[in-house]
Amino acid sequence: MFDASSRELTWLRNPFAELARLSWPIAVSMLSYSTMTLVDTIMVGRLGAAALAGVGMGGIMSFALLVFSIGLLRSVKVLVSQAVGAGRHEHIPACLAAGLIVALGLGLTTTLLGELVALILPRMAASAEVGNNAGVYMAIRMLSAPITLCFVAMRETLYGVGEARAPMVASIVANLVNVSVCYLLVFPLQLGVAGAAWAAVAGQTVEAFALFALRGRELLPPLRPNLAVLREVWRLGLPNGLQMMIEIGSFMLLTLLIAAMSAAEMAAHQIALHAIHFSFLPALAVGEAGSVMAGQAVGADRDDLVLGVARLSMWLAGIYTGACTLVLAFGAPMIARVFTDDASVIAAAVPLLYVAAAFQVADAANVVARGILRGTGDVRYPAVVGIAVAWSLTPPLTWVLGHILGMGAFGGWLGLCAEIMAASGIFWWRLLRRGWRPAAMRARAQLGYARASPAAVA
């Protein structure tokens, strides 16, 4: 399927170059995907605060339903990277086949569930207009769930073998389609929120077909479904999927609590989220690249390399997010004005951007540690800790600070800041104490990867 003259740990000669080589295309892909919703937000923002808040609410609810499947499918990358490290390329088609089977099944289920949730969104917002906009946006956007998840399965397979440029190109093409279609539908054709949602569906569909056009010969040889590999996809993916789903549930509750305050507070929340995507997503990309390298090290039975990959990833992500801290701290008012000229929304958004500036480096530490742990096969501990920290801090503090003490969305973001800082400390403690090693040993044993020879890791 893939070139047998693989990259098994050839990055030992220059691990920083390999980390950067993987990170920047993943970052561009993530930013391009985020820009789809950002474009929707900016264009719809010109239609008023209710439209802006509705797209924000509908977009977050859509992601909340997809996030379990996306998290579960990350196990495909882990299995593929471990196979590459072990030199067992014959396992890769089975990993992709399992990922596609899971993607199609979950995608159809998610679409049906999304349509039901869209029907009740109008009752969950601060105003009927915001709720109706959210329901319309979500009902349309969820139609693309099956093809979106198939793209994720193919993308994670390519990431696992160290190929990140093809997914990046596909994402850029999709974003260009989204921008063009969104402008056409929202303004000349005056379809409003519905037009923005259809533009996102078009972009995600083009993304999947573009990736297949670029790498179809490698992605779809005679696939060999394997029940044992399918079980491994579920075993490794289920804790991560549940963690992401339950944590996004905490974040969704934060959003709903803010949405119940006022349209201005919800719009400010949406603006701040989109602003920090430009810091969070590149840091997450470094974590994903680190996860690939850690998985390859585990597959090659070189657990001694994992902490070095973790530290290198933290340096790269930390330097970038440190720079973003300065941008957010000194440019908050200007950033808010990019999204809207509504004075009440700007006044609510600026304090949220200041809070975001405070947790940027901690957020990088958080996503890097999670990525490395996932690459080693250590998925249950981060899942339990992530869920416990998210639900014990963000929703309660949002209620107490935001509603009871009257701090609004600012109080909710203080809770989010506390969650990020606590989780990053716990995950790095796990990494440094090598609590992930039993999971790494179990992964090698279950997949039958023999100890790598000295020549394979030289």
WOPE-V912559 format. One record per pair of residues at least 12 apart in sequence whose ideal C-beta (glycine too) atoms are under 7 Angstrom apart, sorted by the first residue. I is the first residue (numbers start at 1). J is the second residue. Records with the same first field share a line. If there is no record, write none. Layout:
I=J / J
This chain:
1=89 / 92 / 93 / 218 / 221
2=89 / 92 / 161 / 218
4=89
6=84 / 87 / 89
7=162
8=84 / 85 / 87 / 296 / 300 / 456
9=85 / 296 / 297 / 300 / 302 / 457
11=293
15=308 / 309 / 312
16=312
18=293
19=289 / 290 / 293 / 312 / 313 / 316
22=162 / 164 / 289 / 292
23=285 / 286 / 289 / 316
25=164 / 165 / 168
26=164 / 285 / 288 / 289
27=281 / 282 / 285
28=168
29=167 / 168 / 171
30=281 / 284 / 285
31=278 / 281
32=171 / 172 / 175
33=171
34=277 / 281
35=175
36=175 / 178 / 200 / 203
37=59
38=274
39=178 / 179 / 182
40=55 / 182 / 196 / 199 / 200
41=55 / 56 / 270 / 274 / 339
42=339
43=182 / 183 / 186 / 196
44=186 / 193 / 196
45=339 / 340
47=192
49=263 / 264 / 267 / 342 / 345
50=127 / 129 / 130 / 133 / 263
51=133 / 192 / 193
52=267 / 270 / 340
53=130 / 259 / 263 / 266 / 267 / 270
54=130 / 133 / 134 / 137 / 193
55=133 / 137 / 193 / 196
56=266 / 267 / 270
57=121 / 125 / 130 / 134 / 255 / 259 / 266
58=121 / 133 / 134 / 135 / 137 / 138
59=137
60=252 / 255
61=117 / 121 / 134 / 138 / 252
62=114 / 138 / 141 / 142
63=248
64=248 / 249 / 252
65=110 / 113 / 114 / 117 / 142
66=110 / 145 / 148
67=244 / 245 / 248
68=241 / 242 / 244 / 245
69=106 / 110 / 149 / 241
70=152
71=237 / 240 / 241 / 243 / 244 / 245
72=102 / 237 / 238 / 240 / 241
73=99 / 102 / 103 / 149 / 152 / 153 / 156 / 237
74=156 / 237 / 240 / 374
75=233 / 236 / 237 / 240
76=95 / 99 / 153 / 156 / 157 / 160 / 233
77=156 / 159 / 160 / 291 / 292
78=236 / 295 / 374 / 375 / 377
79=95 / 232 / 233 / 236
80=92 / 95 / 157 / 160 / 161
81=160 / 292 / 295 / 296 / 299 / 375
82=295 / 298 / 299 / 443 / 447 / 449
83=95 / 299
84=160 / 161 / 296 / 299
85=295 / 296 / 297 / 298 / 299 / 300
86=299 / 300 / 449 / 452
87=456
88=449
92=157 / 161
93=221 / 223 / 224
94=224 / 225 / 226 / 229
95=157 / 229
96=153 / 157 / 219 / 223
97=223 / 224 / 225
98=225 / 226 / 229 / 230 / 233
99=153 / 156 / 157 / 233
100=150 / 153
101=225 / 230
102=233
103=149 / 150 / 152 / 153
104=146 / 150
106=149
107=145 / 146 / 149 / 150
108=146
110=142 / 145
111=142 / 143 / 145 / 146
114=138 / 142 / 145
115=139 / 142
117=138
118=135 / 138 / 139
119=135
121=134 / 135 / 138
122=135
124=256
125=259
126=259 / 260 / 261 / 262 / 263 / 266
127=263
130=263
133=193
136=193 / 194 / 197
137=193 / 196 / 197
140=194 / 197 / 198 / 201
141=197 / 200 / 201
143=201
144=201 / 204 / 205
147=204 / 205 / 208
148=204
150=208
151=207 / 208 / 211
154=211 / 219
155=167 / 211
157=219
158=215
159=288 / 292
160=292
162=292
166=211 / 214 / 215
167=211
169=214
170=207 / 210 / 211 / 214
171=207
173=206 / 210
174=203 / 204 / 206 / 207 / 210
175=203
177=202 / 203 / 206
178=199 / 200 / 202 / 203
181=199 / 202
182=195 / 196 / 199
185=198 / 199
232=446
236=377 / 379
239=379 / 380 / 383
240=374 / 379 / 383
242=383
243=382 / 383 / 386 / 387
246=387
247=386 / 387 / 390
250=390 / 391 / 394 / 395
251=394
253=395
254=394 / 395 / 398 / 412 / 416
255=269
257=398 / 399 / 402 / 403 / 412
258=409 / 412
261=408 / 409
264=344 / 345 / 348
265=348 / 408 / 409
267=340 / 345
268=345 / 348 / 349 / 352 / 409
269=352 / 409
271=336 / 339 / 340 / 349
272=349 / 352 / 353 / 356
275=335 / 353 / 356
276=356
279=321 / 324 / 360
280=363
282=320
283=317 / 320 / 321 / 363 / 364 / 367
284=367
286=313 / 316 / 317 / 368
287=313 / 317 / 367 / 368 / 370 / 371
288=371
290=309 / 310 / 313 / 368 / 371 / 372 / 375
291=371 / 372 / 374 / 375
292=375
293=309
294=306 / 309 / 372 / 375 / 376
295=375
297=309
298=375 / 376 / 377 / 440 / 443 / 444
299=449
300=452 / 456 / 457
301=444 / 451 / 452
302=452 / 457
303=437 / 440
306=372 / 376
307=431
309=372
310=368 / 372 / 431
313=368 / 372
314=365 / 368
317=364 / 368
318=361 / 364
321=360 / 361 / 363 / 364
322=361
324=360
325=357 / 360 / 361
328=353 / 356 / 357
329=354 / 357
332=350 / 353 / 354
333=346 / 350
335=353
336=349 / 350 / 353
348=408 / 409
351=410
352=409 / 410 / 413
355=410 / 413 / 414 / 417
358=417
359=417 / 420 / 421
362=420 / 421 / 424
363=420
365=424 / 428
366=420 / 423 / 424 / 427
369=424 / 427 / 428 / 431
370=382 / 427
372=431
373=427 / 430 / 431 / 436
376=436 / 439 / 440
377=439 / 440 / 442 / 443
378=436 / 439
381=430 / 435
382=427
385=423 / 426
386=423
389=419 / 422 / 423
390=419
393=415 / 418 / 419 / 422
394=415 / 416 / 419
397=411 / 414 / 415 / 418
398=411 / 412 / 415
401=414 / 415
